[in-house]
Amino acid sequence: MTYKVSTASTASYSVKQQSVAKFKVSAILGVGGTSVANLADLSDVSISGIQNGFVLTYNSSTGKFVAVDPDTVLSNAVTGGLPGTFVNELDVVLDDKIDLDAGTF
């Protein structure tokens, strides 16, 4: 795997990762020291509604992690206001990719 690192100057550097760290989890202990083999075995995770492509979010009213449609996550982000840095990044990345034509006056 190779990463390209650039600085504000014209200099450019390449960084290469020599090895990949491997992790193996053989057992996770849940409440009371019991073994947990699946996410569904955790007491603070609600597995109802889990589907491919959904994300887990924390619901403070139930005290559990719940599956949520990613579209809902994006809608909630817009309702609360998107961070300016995110909007600015979209402005740069999507420049000349999305054009709105308001016609002529």
N, C-alpha and C positions, 0 to 999 in steps of 0.2 A: 504494500500500500504506500503511495507517495502523496505527500501534501506539498502544495506550493504556497510559500509564504512571501508576501510582498510588503514593502515598507512604503512610507510616504515618498521616499526618494526613488530614483530610477533603479536602485539595486533590487535584485530579485534573488531569493534563496530557495533551494529545494531541500526538503526534509524527508527522509525515508525511514519508515518504521521497520526495524530488523526482526522483531518477533511479536507475536500477538499473545497477550496474556489469556490464559484459559482458566476458567473458574468452574468448579463443580460443586453443586449443593446436594448433599446426600439426604439431609433431613432438616426440616424447619420445625422448631418446637412452638406449638401454639399455647393457648391458655391452659394452665395446669400442667405444662410439660408434655402434652400429647403431641404426637407426630402429625404434621400437616403435609399431605401429598399434593393437594390441589388448592387453588385459590378459593374454590367454593367451600373448603373446610374451615376457612377463617370466619370467626364470628362477626367481624365488622365488615363483611362483604356480602352484598345482596346480589345473588346470581340471577334473579328474575330479570328478564328483558335483555340479557346479554346476547349480542349478535355479532357476526363478523363485521369488522370496521368500526365498532362502537368503542368509546373510550371510557375509562373509569374516572369518576369524579367523586369528591366527598360531599355528602349531603348532611349538613350540620343538624337539620331537624330530626333525622333518623339516626344519626351517629354511625352511618355506614357508607362504604364506597358503593356507588351504583353505576350501572352501565347507562351511558347517554349517547344519543346520536350526535356525531360531530357537527352536524348542521345546527343543532341546538346550542352547542358550545360557541360556534361562531356568531350566532344570533345574540346570545347573551353578551359576548364581547362587544358587539356593535352597540347594544343597548347601554352598556356602561361606558362607552366611548373607547375607541381604539387609541393606543398610545401614539403620540406624534412621530416617534422614531419608526414605528411600524408603517404608518401611513406614508412617511417620506420614503421608506425603502420600497414600498409598492409603487410609488410614483416613479422611482428610478428604474426598477425592474420591469415594470409594465409599459414604460415609455415606448411609443410607436407600436405597441402590440394591441392596444384597445383604443379605437378612435371613435369619438362621438361626433357626428356631423349635425350641426344645428341648422344647416341650410344656409341660404344667403338672405341678406336683408337689403 
